[in-house]
Every structure is written in structure tokens, then in C-alpha cells.
Amino acid sequence: MHPKPLIINRSSIVKGSHTLSRSIEERVVEPLSWLAEKNLKFNYSIANEASASAHTLEAHTHCIMNRPHSEKGLNLLRIAKEAGIVTIVDIDDIPILFPKGDLAALTNQSKKWFLMCAKEADIITSSTHAISNWIKENVRPDASIVIPTAMNFQRFESSPAPLASHIENSISITNAGSIKLGNFKESWLQTTSKFLKQTGWMLDLISDQDTDFHADFPIRKLGQMPWRTHKAFLLKNAYPLALVPLASREDSMHMEYAKLKTPTKFISYGGSGIPAIFSDNPIYANHVSHGITGYIAGNTAEEWHNALMEMTSNIGLRRKIANNAKEFVRTHHEISKSAMEWLRLLG
């Protein structure tokens, strides 16, 4: 019997966002769609969590969810298990660790539903070994299956996308919800704003939230983009620089969850040939080689100012990082690699 998985999509975890989850698209839909295109015997379906039912699950061999955290998600998982359908919960960060006040923070009840889904699923997949180890230590003793996040670069290169109105002296930043910097956020905003005003560079923001930036911040707000449009946009618009700020050792509360995220922005920017400055958080410090595939900056005003100065003034360094990052990401995070891991798992 050939596998026929059902992917259950859910709403974005970010409060105030009306989009569907980008994680399930990136983590599961992309590799499975690649398999379907390459292998006529492989097929899959997608259903929205809100409207899915027992009838939706019929005739499927697997039910795949990404970070389910609702009563409906838990009920669907249990219905699938009772029907003999293999249940898979994919985890690319740990939502129960999001600090209070974050736009993606879960309620206590949602945290319980997430943990119950993770404990009851037949199989757990994760995006990194750090997440896999956390799950083993805190949720269930059996190891999760690590399937690294990847991108279908050929698909995005041929996809339509808008062109940015200005690229020269423009810096890209993308974010889901608020900037996840904890107690360094205000200092980072002040440092970045002051630098931009002094040098004439401008920040281009792609985000479903833009409340972090005050009225006179040198920024163009591009709004939110559908996931595939966003990836194609980065590929087609060769930004000279990108910024990836993230809480780290200076903030123990935010560091707890930030170190268990997925280096998605390195994959997106690196694979698009866009050099980036990353906070010195383990998820980037362990994947990015400083001065080779990216620029690592400690979360202090001085280090970020120095990083901005060096990366905007040194075009040779930016070109070297852009070329190296693109080669690295397209070698290690090419879609066929994760797709074949999924195929082995689904049988």
C-alpha cells in the first residue's frame, strides 16, 4: 500500500494574525509536494484543522500535524489513532516556552493540549537535534526523528513575486509577531534606528506585526506576504544585507525558548544569496560560520553597531558571505534531502 498522508494545517500561533501556519508549509508541505511531483505513486492531502473531521481522515495512512495546541487538534489526533492511522507531530520550536507577553505565547490550556498531542502521537519529528533532545528530556523518552528544514529553491526561482521598490542601501528583516529580543529589544531598536538615520540606509520589514517600530524609525513596512510569495520575494530581490536579531545569553527567560528555534532565516537568506547579521544565539552560532557564511553579533549595542558598520561598508565581505552562505545552504538544505527523509518515514 502506497502512503497517502493527510496534512492538518492550523491557524498561525501569532495573536492577531489571520494567516494559516507557515511552519506546516515549510516543514511538511514543501518536501511532500516535491515527492508527489517526482513520484506518481505518492500523493497527499491537506485539510484545515478548523473544518477537519473523522470523515476527512478516511482513506489516509498518516495524519501529520505541526505543533498542534488546540482541543480540536488533540481530538483529531485521537480519532486518527482509533482508526489505525499513523499520527505524526512535527515540532520546529517549543511553543510552551514562549515567554508571557509574546504575541505567540500560549495559554496554559493550550500548553496542556500541545503536550498531550506530543505524548500521544505515534511519531515525533523535529527540525533540530536540540529540539529532539529537549523532547526526550521533557516530554517522552523515545527519541524524535530529526528531519532538517529545507527549501525548494527551483520552485521559488520560477515563482512570481513582487520587486522591491528600492534595493540599494536597503536592509531586509522578516518577522512573525514581535522582535524576539527580550530585554535587549529597546537597545537594539535605538542602535539600529540611529545607525540608519546616520548612514541613509533603510529597513524593509516583512511582518504580520509592526508595533515594535516607532513612527520616525527609517523603515518601509511591506506588510505580511503569503509564505511562498515571501520566499520568492527574497530570491528575486538581492538585498545587500539582512538582520536576524534574537534573544540570547543576556536574557535567560527568552533564551530558554530562543535556543530551541529552527535556523529558518539562515536557510531563507543564505539560500537566497543575501548576507545577514545574526544574534549570537546557539541556533545561529552553531550553523553560521562568522565572517564566512554570516556575521555573528553579540546582543550589545556596541557589537550590533560595529556589525552594521562593517557589513554596510565592506562590499567585499558581503559578497563573500553571500556566495558562501548560498553554496552551504543549497548543499545542506536542498529540498530533496528532507523529502527523502519523509519518504523513508512514511514507508
KOLLUMDO-598887 format. One record per atom (N, C-alpha, C): x, y, z; residue in one letter. Coordinates in pm, whole numbers, plus 50000, padded with zeros to 5 digits. Each point is the difference from the previous one (the first is absolute). Layout:
// residues N
XYZA ...
//
This chain:
// residues 347
500844988050000M 499165012050000M 500885012550000M 499745008849907H 500785012349991H 499525009950107H 500935007550058P 499595009750103P 499135011049942P 499005004050078K 499155011349963K 499775008450126K 500955008650031P 499895008050123P 499015011549986P 499405003550113L 499155011850010L 500735010250088L 500215012049948I 500645010850076I 498905008850059I 500035001750131I 499035008650067I 500645013650024I 499465010249935N 500505013650020N 499195006750110N 500605010050063R 499345007450107R 500255014949979R 499345008250078S 500245014449993S 501355003350059S 500555011249959S 501275004650056S 499895001550150S 501074996950069I 500045000950146I 500065014550047I 500345009349908V 500185014150036V 498645006650021V 499815006150116K 498755006950029K 499795011549902K 498785001049948G 499685010749908G 500264996549855G 500684988749975S 500254995949863S 498844991649949S 499615002349876H 498884992549942H 500484990349891H 501314997549998T 500554991049899T 500084985850056T 500114990449910L 500254986450042L 501474998450036L 500314989450070S 501374997850048S 500994999249885S 501105007450012R 501074999149901R 500884987950027R 500034995450126S 500884988950036S 499634987249928S 498694996949994I 499594987649935I 500325000449852I 499915012049941E 500335001649858E 501484997049977E 500835005850083E 501454998649984E 500484986250038E 499504994950112R 500524987650055R 499464987649927R 498735000349958V 499374987749951V 499495001149856V 499275010849970V 499405001049867V 501075000449891V 501065007950021E 501035001149897E 500674986649966E 500514992550099P 500634987249963P 499024989949943P 498754999950052L 499044990249949L 499535003749859L 499905013049970S 499625004049865S 501114996449901S 501265001050045W 501134996149915W 499914985049970W 499684991950101L 499864985649978L 498854997049903L 498895007050016A 498864997649911A 500345003349856A 500815010549981E 500405003849864E 500964989949940E 500844993950082K 501014990649952K 499494985749991K 499004996850081N 499564986150011N 498484999549984N 499524994649888L 498574999949972L 499234991150097L 500704991150071K 499354991050095K 499855006350138K 500515012050016F 499925006950129F 499005011449990F 499085000750094N 499015010749999N 499695004050144N 499555012150019Y 499665004950133Y 498835009649990Y 499385002750113S 498895009550007S 500285009950112S 499345011549993I 500105010250104I 498615003750046I 499825001150131A 498715004350055A 500255010350110A 499105009450013N 500095009850108N 499464993950128N 500715002250107E 499614994550129E 498575003750038E 499625012449974A 498695005050042A 498854992349937A 500184995649876S 498904993349929S 500194984949986S 501134994650043A 500284985749986A 499134991850095A 499714987649958S 499154991150080S 500474985649980S 499314990750062A 500314985949983A 499894996149853A 499025005649932H 499834997149858H 501225004649919H 500575011450037T 501185005349931T 501174990350007T 500114993150113L 501134990950023L 499894987049921L 498834996649954E 499774987149934E 500914998349878E 500444987949978A 500804996049883A 501425005450004A 500465004950115H 501385004850014H 500794990550088H 501284999249973T 500884991050077T 500675007050117T 500195013249988H 500685007850103H 499275013250020H 500095005250121C 499475013250033C 501165008150058C 500375010949933I 501175007950040I 499555013850047I 500485003950118M 499705013250056M 501315006750040M 500015013349997N 501155007650049N 499605007850124N 500624997050112R 499765006750128R 498515002150032R 499184989649995P 498585001950034P 499865004350146P 499095009450027H 499875005150136H 498545003650032H 499084993149935S 498585002850024S 499274987150035S 498845001650059E 499174988350032E 499594992949872E 499715007749894K 499624993949872K 501164991749945K 501225005250007G 501154992549952G 500194987150076G 499845000550132L 500134988050082L 498924989849965L 498785004749980N 498914990849965N 500244993449865N 500495007649902L 500294994249869L 501094989550011L 501015002750080L 501084990350019L 499464987050059L 499135001350099R 499444988050064R 499094992449905R 499215007149921I 499144993349902I 500854992349899I 501085006149955A 500894993449904A 500604987450060A 500455000850124K 500604988350065K 498984988650013K 498785003450038E 498964989850014E 499684993449866E 500195007449892A 499734994649866A 501204992549943A 501084998950076G 501194992949953G 500885008249908G 499805013250000I 500835009049918I 501225004150081I 501164999449942V 501235003750070V 500025015150021V 500195004250124T 499995014350032T 501425005150020T 500285011449938I 501335006150007I 499835014550044I 500725003950104V 500045014050042V 501405005349971V 500065010349917D 501275006349962D 500225012350087D 501215001650052I 500305011050092I 501255007349954I 499845013049970D 501155008049955D 500345011350097D 499265001450106D 500415007550119D 499084995850113D 500235005150120I 499264995450117I 499065011250047I 498745000049953P 499105011250029P 499665001750148P 500114989450080I 499665001450142I 501055008250074I 501165002549936L 501065007850064L 499945014849964L 499125003949907F 499915014149964F 499675008150125F 500755010650028P 499785007750123P 498675007449999P 499465002350120K 498755007250014K 500135013849937K 499005004149929G 500035012949933G 500394999249854G 500664988949958D 500344998349860D 498724997749920D 499975005149877L 498804998649917L 499704985549965L 501004991250016A 499794985949970A 499854991550127A 499925006550117A 499894992650126A 498674992650007A 500044987650050L 498814991850011L 499355001850137L 498714997650006T 499324999450129T 500414987150070T 499764999250130N 500354987950074N 499264987849945N 498755001949960Q 499234988949944Q 500584995549866Q 500415009649916S 500604996449871S 501314992650020S 500755003850102K 501244992950032K 499724985450034K 498934997850076K 499634986250037K 499624992149876K 499245006349909W 499594992949878W 501234996749914W 500945009349992F 501224997449923F 500754988050057F 500194999750131L 500734989150063L 499264986749984L 498695000250008M 499234987649983M 500134994849858M 499975009049902C 500194995749861C 501384993949981C 501025006450056A 501374995149985A 500184986550068A 499354998150112K 500134987250073K 499224988849934K 498865003149940E 499134989549946E 500284996549855E 500715008449928A 500294997349858A 500824987349986A 499824992949890D 500804988049975D 501465003549975D 500235011149930I 501355004049963I 500165015050021I 501185004050050I 500355014150008I 501135002649901I 499855010349919T 501115004649916T 500405013850049T 501285003349988S 500485013150043S 500985005449898S 500225013150006S 500845006649900S 501475000350038S 500324998750130T 501395000550045T 500244989650109T 501274996750022H 500364990750107H 499745006250137H 500155013150012A 499745006750128A 498534998450039A 499095001649904I 498584998150028I 499724985350033I 500614991049925S 499824985750026S 500444996450141S 501125005350044N 500504997250135N 499075005750106N 499465012149975W 499075006050097W 498754991450013W 499494995249889I 498804991550003I 500284987250079I 501164994249978K 500354987650070K 500125002350150K 500515011450040E 500215003050141E 498735004850070E 499085006049927N 498885006850064N 498614994749963N 499904992249891V 498674996049954V 499844984849994V 500894993349930R 499914985449987R 501404994549978R 500284988150053P 501374994949997P 500504995349865P 499094996149910D 500474995349870D 500445011949916D 501054998049926A 500585011049921A 499105003649882A 499915012849972S 499285004349881S 500914998349878S 499405000049884I 500744998549875I 500335013949947I 501285002949984V 500435013349957V 499985000849847V 499195009249948I 499945002849857I 500275014949983I 501205003849956P 500335014249987P 499085007449903P 499775012550028T 499215008649912T 500765002449869T 499285000349889A 500645002049869A 499125009149914A 500545003949885M 499255008649909M 500074994749858M 498905001949928N 499944996249860N 500395012449917N 501305002149985F 500495012349937F 499545001249855F 499964988849928Q 499585000549860Q 498565004949987Q 499144995750093R 498605004449996R 499915015150021R 500715005250097F 499895014150033F 500655008849893F 501044994949936E 500645007849894E 499085002049881E 499064990949981S 499075001149887S 498635005450041S 499855003650129S 498715004950049S 499925015249983S 498805005149973P 499855014649990P 500155006550136P 500595011950002A 500185007550124A 500165014649968A 499545008950088P 500165014449974P 501475004050010P 500355010749931L 501355005550009L 499985011550100L 501035000550084A 500105010850097A 500225013349927A 499435010750054S 500125013049933S 501425005550010S 500694996850107H 501385004450019H 500804988550060H 501174997349944I 500864989550053I 501325005850051I 500575009249925E 501275005850041E 499855006750136E 500924996950091N 499985005350136N 498734996450077N 499434988349965S 498834994950071S 500384987250074S 499444998150116I 500284988550085I 498704992550025I 500014987049981S 498804991950019S 499914994950143S 498785000050053I 499724993450127I 498624993949989I 499874987550042T 498714993249996T 499704994850140T 498725000050034N 499664996350136N 498564995350008N 499764990050084A 498644995750032A 499725005350140A 499095009650010G 499745005950130G 501055010450035G 500265001750128S 500945010250045S 501444995049989S 500955009350005I 501424996649999I 500334992850131I 500594988349989K 500204991550117K 501375002550063K 500095011650066L 501275004150060L 499925002150151L 498864998650059G 499915001450145G 500495013550048G 500854999950103N 500415012650061N 501045007749919N 500474994649887F 500915007349912F 499255007249888F 498684998049991K 499245005249886K 500115015249986K 499765007350106E 500025014649990E 501375005249961E 501054994150056S 501365004149966S 500304997049854S 499534988449953W 500224996349859W 499275009749907W 498765003450033L 499235009349918L 500675013749996L 500475004750113Q 500675013150005Q 501304999949920Q 500794989350018T 501284998949928T 499784999549850T 499054991749958T 499744998349857T 499415012749939T 499065006350069S 499415012349950S 501045011149985S 500845001550100K 501055010349995K 500954997649885K 500394987349980F 500914996649891F 499365003349864F 498754996149982L 499325002249873L 499885014949970L 499665007850099K 499865014449980K 501335006649965K 501084994950060Q 501325006049975Q 500564996149864Q 499634988449949T 500624994949878T 499105000749877T 498705002050019G 499095000549887G 499494986549953G 500374989250071W 499454986949966W 498554999350052W 499244990549945M 498594998750035M 499684985350026M 499104997650095L 499584986450033L 498714996749926L 499954988549934D 498774994949938D 499454988750087D 498825001950056L 499414990450092L 498884991949935L 500144986850004I 498904990949963I 499514993650129I 498795002950040S 499514995050128S 498495001550009S 499364991450083D 498585001650027D 499765009450119D 501105004750062Q 499915009750109Q 501135010249983Q 499715012850025D 501075009949986D 500005010050116D 499454995850113T 499845009150113T 501315003050073T 501064992549972D 501285002450067D 500665013049956D 499665004849882F 500735011149939F 499265013250018F 500695009950059H 499365012950023H 499845007749869H 499275011150005A 499575007049879A 501155005449916A 501115004150063D 501095005849921D 501124990149971D 499744987150020F 501004989849968F 500154999249847F 501234999849948P 500204999549854P 499634986249943P 498744998349968I 499524986649964I 498895001049894I 500004990349910R 498894998249907R 499274987350044R 498735001250031K 499214988650047K 499314993549882K 500474988149963L 499474993049883L 498824991150034L 499654999250129G 498884991750042G 500364985250000G 499004991750015Q 500244985749996Q 499854994949857Q 500684989149971M 499924993649868M 499664985450019M 499244994149908P 499834985550003P 501384993350001P 500084988550063W 501294993550023W 500804998449871W 499394994849895R 500734997549875R 500395013149932R 499135010050006T 500345013049944T 501215006050072T 500014998650131H 501115005150082H 501334993749958H 500034986849984K 501244993249962K 500445004249860K 499065000849908A 500345004449863A 500465014450000A 499405008450084F 500375014150010F 501475001550040F 500444992350098L 501395000850043L 500954995449889L 499614989649927L 500854995149892L 500125010049886L 498915006949971K 500005009049884K 500535013950032K 500055003450129N 500485013250040N 501304998350077N 501095003049935A 501334997450056A 500385010950100A 499404999350117Y 500335009850104Y 501484999250034Y 500635011350023P 501424999950037P 500254995250142P 498944999650082L 500184996150140L 498664996550063L 500054991250100A 498824996650079A 500394999750148A 499035002150087L 500224999850144L 499154989150063L 500624992450093V 499294989250069V 500285001250150V 499335009350068P 500185001350145P 499204989450075P 500584994850108L 499334989750079L 500615000050140L 499154998450100A 500484999850139A 501064989350020A 500945002850091S 501064990450027S 500365000150149S 501274998450030R 500444997850138R 499715011750094R 499795011849945E 499755011850084E 498624999650065E 499144990649959D 498624999550048D 499614985450021D 500154995250122S 499814985750027S 498584995449970S 499005008650026M 498614996049977M 499734998049851M 500455009349916H 499784998749856H 500954989949937H 501184998550058M 500984990649947M 499484985650005M 499194997050099E 499504986350017E 499284994949877E 499185008749939Y 499294995449880Y 500765003549872Y 500765011450003A 500675004449878A 501064990049954A 500654993150094K 501044990449963K 499414987349939K 498674998650009L 499354988049947L 499145003349878L 500375010549931K 499335003149874K 500744993049886K 499555002449878T 500594994149880T 500705011049922T 501194997549944P 500735010649927P 499395003149863P 498685002050000T 499285002149875T 500495012349923T 500315010650073K 500395012449931K 501394998949937K 500864991950058F 501284997349934F 499764992449870F 499074990650003I 499684992249879I 499395009149894I 499075008750041S 499335008949904S 500965010249941S 500715007150087Y 500915010449952Y 501224993949931Y 500604990050065G 501194993949941G 499724993949864G 498894992549991G 499654993749873G 499655010149892G 499625012150040S 499675010649904S 501225008549966S 501154996950060G 501215007749972G 499985013850064G 499335001150115I 499935012750072I 500844998850127I 501075007950015P 500824999150122P 499235005750118P 500214994450118A 499205004250115A 500855001250126A 499535008650091I 500545001050135I 499054992450093I 500554990650078F 499214991850090F 500415002750145F 499034999950090S 500335000450142S 500794987650038S 500845001550100D 500844989050047D 499194990450087D 499004993949938N 499184989950064N 500454986449949N 500004989550082P 500494986849956P 499394995049869P 498735003149973I 499414994549877I 500665005949876I 500555012050012Y 500735005749887Y 501514998150016Y 500515001750121A 501444998150021A 500444985949965A 499114990150015N 500344986049969N 499814996749852N 499405008949922H 499784997449858H 500735009849909H 500305011850052V 500615010549920V 501465001750038V 500875000049902S 501435002750024S 500255015049988S 500445006050110H 500165014550005H 500995004849894H 499565009849921G 500865005649896G 500094991649875G 499364988250002I 500064990849886I 498614997949939I 499044995650082T 498634998349949T 499035009750067T 500515008750085G 499175009950067G 500855008150096G 499375009750063Y 500695008250099Y 499284998050133Y 500744995550104I 499424997650131I 500295011950090I 498955005850058A 500165011650089A 499424997050136A 500775002850105G 499464998950135G 498925010450022G 499074997150088N 498885009250023N 500375011350095N 500885008849949T 500295012650067T 499925011049894T 499755012150045A 499905011249905A 501305001649922A 501134998350069E 501305001849934E 500224989649891E 499724987350031E 500254989449901E 499075001449879E 498745003750022W 499105001649886W 500375012349918W 500425010750066H 500445011849925H 501214996649915H 500974992950059N 501204996349926N 499664990749884N 499084990750023A 499604990749894A 499355007649884A 499115009350032L 499345007949896L 501015008449923L 500945006050071M 501025008249935M 500854991649904M 500454988450047E 500894991849918E 499274994149880E 498804995250021M 499294993349892M 499475009849895M 499665012050038T 499525009549900T 501155006549924T 501175001050062S 501135006849935S 500914990749922S 499924986950028N 500934990449939N 499264991349899N 499935004749876I 499274992649897I 500674986649969I 501334999650012G 500704987549976G 499634989350100G 499865003850127L 499594990550103L 498584995349975L 499115009149962R 498624996149972R 499944990149885R 500765002449895R 499994990849885R 500544986450038R 501064999850079K 500584987250043K 498994992150082K 499375006650096I 499014993250085I 498814995449917I 499535008549909A 498854996349917A 500284987549918A 501164999449938N 500364988549916N 500184987450084N 500695001350113N 500244988350086N 498704994750061N 499165009250047A 498744995950061A 499104993049899A 499955005549879K 499164994049896K 500464985849967K 501314998349987E 500544986749970E 499734990450114E 500205004650125F 499814991250116F 498544995850013F 499095009749996V 498584996850020V 499484991149888V 500385003049877R 499484992049889R 500624986149993R 501084998050072T 500584986650011T 499364992150113T 499815006550115H 499564993050120H 498495000850026H 499305009349936H 498575001750027H 499194999749871H 500474992549903E 499284998349874E 498804990950024E 498895002949935I 498724993650032I 500034984849987I 500774994749907S 500004985549980S 500484992550123S 500875006450079K 500534993250119K 498914997650103K 499245010450034S 498934997950099S 498874991849940S 499755001549870A 498934992349936A 500264985050011A 501234995949978M 500324985750009M 499924995050144M 500305008850097E 499814996250141E 498534997650029E 499145008549948W 498574998150018W 499514987249932W 500534997549882L 499584987949929L 500394987450076L 501214999850057R 500414988550082R 499104998450122R 499625011250060L 499144999350119L 498594995049965L 499475004849889L 498634996549964L 499894986149938L 501164994649959G 499994986349947G 499464999149861G 
//
